[in-house]
Amino acid sequence: MTRSRLVLLTNEYPFARGDAAFLETEVPHLASAFDDVVVFNYPQPGDEELVAMPPGVRYGGSVKGGSRRRALGHLAVPSVASRLLGMLVREWRAGRLRGRWRTETMAALASIKRGRDARLRAALREPGWRTTVYAYWAAGAGLAVAGLPRSSGPVALRLHRYDLYEEEQRSGQPLRASLMNRADVVLAISEHGRDYLLEHYPEHVDSSWIELSRLGTADHGVQPQRVAGGPLVVVSCSSLTPVKRTTLILDAVHALSRSRPVRWVHLGGGPLEHDLRERASAVADAGLEVELRGQMSHDEVIDFFRSTSVDVFVNASASEGVPVSIMEALSFDVPVVATDVGGTGEIVGEAHASGILVAADVEPSELAASIERAFLERERFAPRETWRRLSDADENGRRTAQVVAHLTPRRKGQAT
């Protein structure tokens, strides 16, 4: 009897960092749908502690090893050289080599090198197994799928934000035509992402094989009851980078503190942390308490919500996919005020009874007014019910596992 195997390509998982926060809730469902799950990653340097994996899931190794010279050596194999040429021709026909031939060539070589990892090839080619490939990102180990032969089995390709939107990479996203050509289903985490794919790559994708596959978060319970008489507690959680616009949140809570006491807690660190601390020190007064917690583990973030009564969660990003930080706030029954970017509006807004959606170019005074309204009109919102309906990792993971488990090769003649 032929057994089923899933080859899962990630960035960091099963290392206890990065995308482990997403995959730990999805992998158990994948394990239930396949006889064997083998994980290959492409980790950044750091602690290599592995998370606990369910029965039937094992770590195959990192595909990051090997030099560029070794990658060039693979081209001595005619079939490999042919696949590399095929990728470059496909990108040329898509008009993606002009001004970026070096980027695409280096990406194609990287795809070949990662796909030629001996352990990965063994997992894909072992007799007696029906193999499916699931690339959790169009980057990291997932870049390998662009150069995998059709004999490797059907491919599911998930796209998020940094690996989807062209503007997220300085020189654009590499190997778009080749990745879409090899995928048998594309899993978009939001309707916004699905529409972006159809608008930007109409020659390479078809709506019939783009599947809306939302991410989600686990159920960690609800936050403690609010203590009457305390300040309005506003929380945000993100890296401190320009795209997250945490200075906009600071300006908004400062404006709000002129009319009521406010405590703003930000969870997360990053390159702008020093500047933000200086700005916060300059505006903090008796009406505004600012806590910048710095870099925190995922477990520490969850413990914070379990032990702290939060009135409003705020996300002021200029670009997003569908923020996991927002999903987690909703799961704790915290109303959200967020900018209308990416797929955020698919889970935040008065129509969802989860909070208030504001314009991407919102002014600090407008953001302050929306935070106050979300607090004063709290009874109008049911954030946890929104989370149950749209962002429950258990339910969403079960659906995704079924899509991947029943995947079959796309028919020739569909979008390429």
URGI-V93705 format. One record per residue. D_CENTER is the distance of its C-alpha to the mean C-alpha in Angstrom with 1 decimal. Layout:
BEGIN
d_center: [D_CENTER:D_CENTER]
END
This chain:
BEGIN
d_center: [36.4:33.2:30.3:26.6:24.1:20.4:19.2:15.5:14.0:11.3:10.8:12.3:12.9:15.7:16.2:15.9:13.2:9.7:7.6:10.8:9.9:7.7:10.1:13.3:13.5:12.9:15.1:18.3:18.2:17.8:20.7:22.8:22.4:23.4:26.3:24.5:20.9:20.7:17.7:17.6:15.4:15.5:15.6:16.5:19.8:20.1:21.0:20.8:21.2:19.9:18.6:20.9:20.2:21.8:25.0:24.6:21.5:22.3:21.1:22.3:21.7:20.0:20.4:20.5:24.3:26.9:28.3:28.2:31.9:31.0:28.5:31.4:33.6:31.7:32.9:36.4:35.3:36.2:33.5:30.8:32.4:32.5:28.8:28.1:30.6:29.1:25.7:27.4:29.7:26.9:25.2:28.7:29.4:26.2:27.5:24.8:27.1:29.1:28.5:25.7:27.5:26.9:23.1:23.1:25.8:24.0:20.8:23.1:24.8:21.7:20.7:24.3:24.4:21.3:22.5:26.0:25.1:28.0:26.3:23.6:26.5:28.5:25.8:25.6:29.4:31.0:33.6:33.5:29.8:28.0:24.7:21.3:18.5:14.8:12.5:9.0:8.2:10.9:11.5:12.9:14.8:13.4:15.5:18.5:18.4:19.8:23.0:23.3:26.6:26.7:28.6:25.4:24.6:22.2:18.6:15.5:12.7:9.2:7.7:4.6:6.2:7.8:8.7:10.0:12.1:15.2:15.8:12.8:15.0:18.6:20.1:17.7:15.5:17.7:19.1:17.8:21.0:21.2:17.7:18.4:21.9:21.0:18.4:20.2:17.4:14.3:11.7:10.3:8.0:10.6:14.2:13.7:11.6:14.3:17.0:15.7:15.9:19.4:20.6:19.7:20.3:23.0:24.9:22.2:20.5:22.1:21.1:22.7:20.0:16.8:15.7:13.8:11.6:10.0:7.8:10.2:11.9:15.2:18.5:19.8:22.7:23.7:24.8:28.4:30.9:31.4:34.6:36.8:37.9:35.1:33.1:30.3:27.2:24.2:20.9:17.8:15.0:13.1:13.8:17.1:16.5:18.2:15.3:15.0:18.8:19.9:23.4:23.4:22.7:25.5:27.8:27.2:27.9:30.9:32.2:31.8:33.6:36.7:37.2:35.9:34.8:31.1:29.1:25.7:23.5:20.4:18.2:16.7:18.2:18.1:20.4:21.7:22.7:26.4:26.8:25.3:27.6:30.5:29.8:29.4:32.7:34.4:33.7:33.7:36.9:38.4:36.3:32.9:31.5:28.4:26.5:23.9:22.8:21.1:18.5:18.0:16.6:14.5:17.8:19.6:17.4:18.1:21.7:22.0:21.1:23.5:26.3:26.0:26.9:24.6:25.9:23.1:19.5:18.7:15.8:17.4:14.7:15.8:12.5:9.3:6.9:7.7:7.8:7.8:10.9:12.6:12.2:13.8:16.4:17.3:17.7:20.2:22.0:21.4:21.7:19.3:20.2:17.5:17.7:17.5:14.7:12.1:11.6:12.7:16.1:15.2:15.2:17.2:20.8:24.4:24.2:21.7:23.8:20.9:21.9:22.6:20.7:22.1:22.4:20.1:23.3:24.5:27.3:27.5:30.4:28.5:25.5:28.1:29.9:26.8:26.0:29.6:29.8:26.8:28.8:32.2:31.1:29.1:31.0:29.6:26.1:24.7:21.1:21.1:22.3:19.5:17.0:19.2:19.3:15.7:13.3:15.2:13.2:16.5:17.4:14.1:13.9:17.6:17.2:14.6:16.9:19.9:18.5:17.8:21.1:23.2:21.9:24.8:25.2:25.1:28.7:30.0:30.6:27.4:25.3:25.0]
END
